[in-house]
Amino acid sequence: MKVHVLEDAQKLGEQAAEHAANIINELLAKQDKVRLVLSTGASQFETLSELVKKNIEWSRIEMFHLDEYIGLPESHPASFRKYLKERFVQLIPLGKVHFVNGEGNITEHLEELTREITKEPVDLALIGIGENGHIAFNDPPADFETKQSYMVVDLDDICKKQQVGEGWFPTVEDVPKQAITMTVHQIMKSRTILSCVPNKVKAKAIREFFENDIDHRFPSTIMKSHPNLTLYLDKQSASQTDPKWLL
């Protein structure tokens, strides 16, 4: 694992996007396409904003989406499909996009997503860490055992409060109770993971990431077992962590 602590969220986004672009372009020099997984949420604003500016042959990129609320229409401000379309997909000529859709026949959709993502390995995944330590919507205690690629999960209260705190919903009661998420198993199959985690509200989660062994009560800790993980923090998100872990 490599750890970078940047001055602020903007500097974090710039460096993480540069790293991601370099990985993508190196892969495109030796293979036909790159399969990319993207996170959403307020913590990813700067990284995605910088990534779309990069000189990449986007038509050779196949993008997968991590998660989506059950029953939430795309028109809702909190929809992750809406988020990704407005901040990424509509700004570049992507080759292929696979959205998670929480409406319609969920069983059939899970089967479709699984078929697509398991056709070939994922080359690069940009994975955030939630205030409760979740990755995607794998809230604690996260399922580290399932071999599914996507599944329906119940959202815990801390996760719901994060969504309200970021301004996506007016109250906790307005947050959907369930979501479709990419599983821990599928995330960990990615060849490279860049985890971008800025902002003060993530400081506790980052401290717990470093202080705990791999534990489903702290879902993000599973990423410490990944052979090619780079963690991007800013001074605020790293503020509660013992500096010895950040060297």
Sequence and secondary structure as in RCSB ss.txt:
>XXXX:A:sequence
MKVHVLEDAQKLGEQAAEHAANIINELLAKQDKVRLVLSTGASQFETLSELVKKNIEWSRIEMFHLDEYIGLPES
HPASFRKYLKERFVQLIPLGKVHFVNGEGNITEHLEELTREITKEPVDLALIGIGENGHIAFNDPPADFETKQSY
MVVDLDDICKKQQVGEGWFPTVEDVPKQAITMTVHQIMKSRTILSCVPNKVKAKAIREFFENDIDHRFPSTIMKS
HPNLTLYLDKQSASQTDPKWLL
>XXXX:A:secstr
 EEEEESSHHHHHHHHHHHHHHHHHHHHTTSS EEEEE  SGGGHHHHHHHTTS   GGGEEEEE EEETT  TT
STT HHHHHHHHTGGGS  SEEE    SS HHHHHHHHHHHHTSS   EEE    TTS BTTB SS  SS   SE
EEEE  HHHHHHHHHTTSSSSGGGS SEEEEE HHHHHTSSEEEEEE SGGGHHHHHHHHHS SBTTBGGGGGGG
 TTEEEEEETTTTTTS GGGG 
